[in-house]
Amino acid sequence: MAVKLKVKTYADVAVVELREKALDASNSEKFKNSITETLESHKKLVIDLSRVEFVDSSGCGALLSCLRQLGDREGELKLCGVQKNVQRLFELVRMNRIVDIYPTKDDALKGFQNQ
């Protein structure tokens, strides 16, 4: 079964809303498979994690895989809506230093405009 994603496009930016409570070992491979088409068709991507309450190392790896795939094509990844406990994990593993994290989807979209 695929992970629940909702994809909307704003100009040239794809916003992927992850509609799961967790991104972890149980679904990170499914997430990578589900997001492949979006990664291949867009260079600018925002992943909305506002519904995600838990991320483990597999989930971090899946997000880093997206970052790497976009980087290979000179694309960019931004995250938004990160809950406090997930934010703490990202800070612990220093993901916040390699991926731009914004409070809201609108802030993330503006982040692309301000470059």
C-alpha positions in Angstrom: 0.0 0.0 0.0 1.3 3.4 -0.9 1.8 6.3 1.5 -0.8 9.0 1.4 0.5 12.0 -0.4 -1.3 15.0 -1.8 0.6 17.0 -4.5 -0.3 20.5 -5.5 1.7 22.7 -7.9 2.2 26.4 -7.3 3.9 27.9 -10.4 7.0 25.7 -10.7 7.0 24.4 -7.1 5.4 21.1 -6.2 4.0 20.9 -2.6 3.8 17.4 -1.3 1.6 17.0 1.8 2.5 13.8 3.6 -0.8 12.5 5.1 0.7 10.0 7.5 1.3 10.3 11.3 4.8 8.8 10.9 7.6 8.6 8.5 9.6 5.6 9.7 11.0 2.2 8.9 7.4 0.9 8.3 6.7 3.3 5.4 9.9 5.2 4.3 10.5 2.9 1.2 6.8 3.4 0.2 7.3 7.1 0.7 10.3 7.1 -1.6 8.4 5.1 -4.3 5.3 7.3 -4.0 7.3 10.6 -4.4 9.5 9.4 -7.3 7.3 10.8 -10.0 7.0 14.2 -8.4 10.8 14.3 -7.9 11.3 13.5 -11.6 8.9 16.2 -12.8 9.8 19.1 -10.6 13.1 20.8 -9.5 11.5 22.7 -6.6 9.8 20.7 -3.9 8.2 21.5 -0.6 7.3 18.6 1.7 4.6 19.5 4.2 5.1 17.5 7.4 2.4 19.1 9.4 0.5 15.8 9.9 3.7 13.9 10.8 4.2 13.3 14.5 7.1 10.9 14.4 10.2 10.5 12.2 13.0 7.9 12.7 16.3 7.5 11.0 14.6 5.7 8.0 12.4 8.7 7.6 15.3 11.1 7.7 17.0 8.9 5.2 14.0 9.1 2.9 14.0 12.9 3.1 17.7 13.0 2.4 17.2 10.7 -0.6 14.7 13.3 -2.0 17.3 16.1 -1.3 20.0 14.1 -3.1 17.8 13.3 -6.1 16.8 17.0 -6.4 20.4 18.1 -5.9 21.6 15.9 -8.7 19.4 18.0 -11.0 20.2 21.3 -9.4 16.8 21.3 -7.7 15.9 22.2 -4.2 13.9 20.8 -1.3 12.3 22.7 1.6 10.3 21.3 4.5 7.4 23.0 6.3 5.0 22.4 9.1 7.5 20.4 11.2 6.1 19.5 14.6 8.2 20.2 17.7 9.3 16.6 18.4 10.3 16.1 14.8 12.1 19.5 14.8 14.1 18.3 17.8 15.1 15.2 15.9 16.1 17.2 12.9 18.2 19.5 15.1 19.8 16.4 16.8 20.9 14.9 13.5 21.6 18.4 12.0 19.1 18.0 9.2 18.1 21.6 9.8 21.6 22.6 8.6 21.2 21.0 5.2 17.5 21.4 4.5 15.6 24.7 4.8 12.7 24.3 7.2 9.8 26.8 7.3 6.9 27.1 9.7 4.2 27.2 6.9 3.8 26.2 3.3 3.4 29.8 2.3 6.7 30.7 4.0 8.4 27.8 2.2 7.0 29.0 -1.2 8.2 32.5 -0.4 11.6 31.0 0.3 11.8 30.0 -3.4 10.9 33.5 -4.5 13.5 35.2 -2.3 16.4 33.5 -4.0 
